[in-house]
Amino acid sequence: MLLRRFFKYLVLIALVGIIGKVSAQDSKLAFNGYIKDMQTFYNLKTPVTLGPNQTFDNITYNLLHNRLNFKWYTNSWLTTTFEFRNRLFSGKFINDYPEYASMIEKDNGWMDLSWNWATGKGWFVNTTIDRIYFDMNFNKWNVRVGRQRINWGINLVWNPNDVFNAFDYFDFDYEERPGTDAIKITRYTGVMSSAELVYKGGRNSDQMALAGRYRFNLHNYDFQIIGGWVGTDWIVGTGWAGDIHGAGFRGEITHFEPLPDKKDVSFASTVASVSADYTFTNSLYIHSSVLYNSHGTNGPAGGMNYLMNANLSAKMLSLAKWSLFGQVSYPVTPLINADFSSIVNPGDGSFYLGPGVTLSITDNLDFFVMGQLFEGNSGTEFGDYGKAWFARLKWSF
């Protein structure tokens, strides 16, 4: 409770600092951020029951989102990073399902750094600190302590190596991706090689982790080897990134083996993904990827909660044994970019379609429209979700 109160005051000080333009007066302090307003429309194929007498087949709400990123270059060897987001949720869904406010406020990290400032009928305001860490550099050593992004992923959609803070591809509006409360120690062993050890804190042993990574370059390919203990499992894996005749070629594979005393609550699994992408001379971009989950099913894979998927992990990126991804992006004009992506579950025939268009109004202002269209029979991976549409205006500063 005292820790949360301290960070509340820290957020207020940061906001006052912006109003006073302290960053313009102190070269050691820098900040940037954005303000976004997004309207969301869900048309659910299968009604979702979230509580007693609370069944929804259509969901609409508005999200006003402000993010602030601070860096304080304290001295030659220490940098302090402090980043948080303020979000105002409002609309019919918030009015009809007031419990949503407490769900957004929940923080699964070791430190509880999320709270609702105010709530009302059909709205609430939340602040979440997702980055606060100290970066210390000593010659060939780097030590980072605090809530941070442990980015071990290589692929652009599915990351079996991202064992500390896996991200949800469908959560496109969270560009920064989740962080984790950890201590990371890095030793740079060469120009293109390093060894890394990470300890992740948690409220119990199932949320803790201790794992390492070694990175090196061989024949113009970047490789990594990972291993250690993550939650209920031992893990070992590898990944690579390179190119074939100008096309990006990446891959990751991780094996999860339950700890001896966790075999009743965990299971062995091997998760792998491979991807390729290429940009043509006319700026047409194509990207494809495949995901394999040994614990997945070849049959109907329904059951993943698309709306509130809090259990996503590198071990369970999909309930399907196989998943296929494809993407095409093209700048129609210098100011308009069109994008189309798709995910297919070949085992149950369900699929996802994601059309999107971005209009660049000015250098730091853009308008974005996107659809998330899910199709398939009932009980399949994507068959019960329906369709969602998003319209977003974003100003960066």
Buried (B, 14 or more C-beta within 10 A) or exposed (E): EEEBEEBBEBBEEBBEBBEEEBBEEEEEBEBEBBBBBBBBBBBBBEEBEBEEEEEBEEBBBBBBBBBBBBBBBBEEEEBBBBBBBBBBBBBBBBBBBBEBBEEBBEBBBBBBBBBBEEBEEBBBBBBBBBBBBBBBBEEEEBBBBBBBBBBBBBBBBBBBBBBBBBBBBBEBBEEEBBBBBBBBBBBBEEEEBBBBBBBBBBEEEBBBBEBEBBBBBEEEEBBBBBBBBBBBBBBBBBBBBBBEEEEBBBBBBBBBBBBEEBEEEBBEBBBBBBBBBBBEEEEEBBBBBBBBBEBBBEEBBBEBEBEEEEEBBBBBBBBBBBBBBEBBBBBEEEEEBBBBBBBBBBBBBBBBBBBBBBBBEEEEBBBBEBBBBBBBEEBBBBBBBBBBBBBBBBBBE
